[in-house]
Amino acid sequence: MAERSQYEELARQISAVGAVKRGLARMLPAECPSGSAAVLALVDRYGEMRMSRLAELLAVDTSVTSRHVAHVVERGWLERSPDPEDGRSRILRLTPAGQDLLDGLGRRTADLFAHYLKDWSDEEVGQLNTMLARLRDSFGDCRAHPTTRTPA
């Protein structure tokens, strides 16, 4: 097990990753704020779903999710259709325009990382990807336990 000071430094470094996230958010088009991009990315990744599932994946209240969904539906990036299993519910599905937007955002994000990490080797970028995935996996599905507290 690592020394406590290493965990403290890790906490500082993870907090500082906020600067990277803000840099990524700045490259989003004005009509697609980060909440909208997150909605589209999750529907793309997990496939069509109900609003309640999307709210769970976003780890936010259904009312917040509803506002994000309304925004992307108005722009034609997502569609809502009746759930064949429950006519009161709606199924959210990415549209071709939404997929095109996501594809463009993916290219822009990759270009941004390529620019800022141009002096990194392929191996170093691969190591970072591996370690970040391992860190995320170590926490498990944080969305499944949103009220879990860190031990004192």
ABEGO torsion letter per residue (X at the ends): XBBAAAAAAAAAAAAAAAAAAAAAAAABBAABBAAAAAAAAAAAAAEBBBAAAAAAAAGBBAAAAAAAAAAAAAAGABBBBBBAABAABBBBBBBAAAAAAAAAAAAAAAAAAAAAAAABBAAAAAAAAAAAAAAAAAAEBAAABAABBBBX
